[in-house]
Amino acid sequence: MGMSKKDLSRKRANIKARVEELEKKARMDPLKKNRALHDELEDLKRKLAEAD
């Protein structure tokens, strides 16, 4: 069974919030020393693009 519109919008909102949080941290790490942080940010942005 698929997700309801409410569930989809909530999931999308949670992803957006997490992306904003990670972007702040990523700006503080321009040399990409924390690779996991940048990988997670890239993955979430990809998921957000797929949801549109």
N, C-alpha and C positions, 0 to 999 in steps of 0.2 A: 504494500500500500504506500502511496506517495505521501509527501509532506503537504500539510495545509499551507495556504497563503500566509497565515499568521506565523507558522513555524519557519517558513522560508524567509520572511522579512526579519524575523528575530535572529535567525542564523546569519543573515547578511549584515545586520546591524552589529552583531558581535564580532564578525570578521573585520568590519570597518573600524570598530573601536580598537581592536588588537593591532591593526595596521598602523593606526595613528600613534599608538603607544610605542610600537617598535620603530617607527620612523624617527621619533624623538631620540631614542637610544642609538639608532644607526647614524644619525647626524653627529653624535658625540664620538663615533668610531669611524672616521673617514678612511683609515688605513685597512679596515676590515680585519682587525685582529681577532674579533669575536665572530668567526665564520658562521657559527650556528645561528646567531642573531640575524645575519644577513640572508642566510638560506631560508629561515622561517618567514622572514618578511617577503622574500621573493615568492615563496610557495603560497602565502596568503593572498598576495596580489593576483597570482594566477587563478586561484580559486574564486576570487571576487570577480574577475573578468569572465570566467566561465558561467558564473551565476547570472550575469546580465543577458 
